[in-house]
Amino acid sequence: MRTLKIALAAAVGSLALAGAAQAQDGGPTFAFNLGANTDYVFRGISQTDEDPSVFGGVDASMGIGYAGVWASNVDFGNGTDAEFDLYAGIKPTAGPVSFDIGVIYYGYLDQPSGSNEDYWEGKIAASVPAGPATLGVAVYYSPEFFGKTGDAVYYEANAAVAIPDTKFSFSGAIGRQEVDKAFDYTTWNVGVGFALTDHVGFDVRYWDTNKGKAVTGGLGDSRVVGGIKLTF
């Protein structure tokens, strides 16, 4: 784990210096999003006790830098009502490779005293075009994960492809969540998106994990989730 910490720090430092020269003049631009899902699934696990979710957020970007906030309802069966995420980072490029290096803070409202649900993660992701597709990898690291369960690392490989001359796209990912004081598991998803307009999109996605009901209480079982997202 210490090796991963050093690698993350070194990558952030070197790419931040390399990408600083790409920053553009001018003020920030803002983008807003609103949406709803039949279930809020995060890394294969339902966050809403398999009930629908409503979410929204705002992103600010300037040059290669970005920051934003996002929120959704959640239901952990303990009184916690909502999640809010605060994040910031940079998106430098090196040849055909696009990087995303940042930090994310996950906060929870009305959580029980002593539940220690809030935590933060560092992120390094990279993507590259491959014909009509985009291929990517990502690593997330938290020194103290949800519920104060210690070091946690999430690895992911993903891919997306837009179908030429249509409004459809396909995407999928496979990831591995490892937590020091909780169970480790593998998750995967695959789905189809449809861009109704430049500002309205739909997504239908299949989610699953390699852990059964005995471990996840059924919240990591296979499921199909539909959603709509508006951007403006």
Stockholm file with secondary structure:
# STOCKHOLM 1.0

chainA/1-232         MRTLKIALAAAVGSLALAGAAQAQDGGPTFAFNLGANTDYVFRGISQTDEDPSVFGGVDASMGIGYAGVWASNVDFGNGTDAEFDLYAGIKPTAGPVSFDIGVIYYGYLDQPSGSNEDYWEGKIAASVPAGPATLGVAVYYSPEFFGKTGDAVYYEANAAVAIPDTKFSFSGAIGRQEVDKAFDYTTWNVGVGFALTDHVGFDVRYWDTNKGKAVTGGLGDSRVVGGIKLTF
#=GR chainA/1-232 SS CHHHHHHHHHHHHHHHHHHHTTCCSSCCEEEEEEEEESSCEETTEESSTTCCEEEEEEEEEETTEEEEEEEEECCCSSSCCEEEEEEEEECCEETTEEEEEEEEEEEEETCCTTCCCCEEEEEEEEEEEETTEEEEEEEEEESSCTTTCCCEEEEEEEEEEECTTSSEEEEEEEEEEEETTSCCEEEEEEEEEEESSSSEEEEEEEEEESCCHHHHTTTTSCEEEEEEEEEC
#=GC SS_cons         CHHHHHHHHHHHHHHHHHHHTTCCSSCCEEEEEEEEESSCEETTEESSTTCCEEEEEEEEEETTEEEEEEEEECCCSSSCCEEEEEEEEECCEETTEEEEEEEEEEEEETCCTTCCCCEEEEEEEEEEEETTEEEEEEEEEESSCTTTCCCEEEEEEEEEEECTTSSEEEEEEEEEEEETTSCCEEEEEEEEEEESSSSEEEEEEEEEESCCHHHHTTTTSCEEEEEEEEEC
//
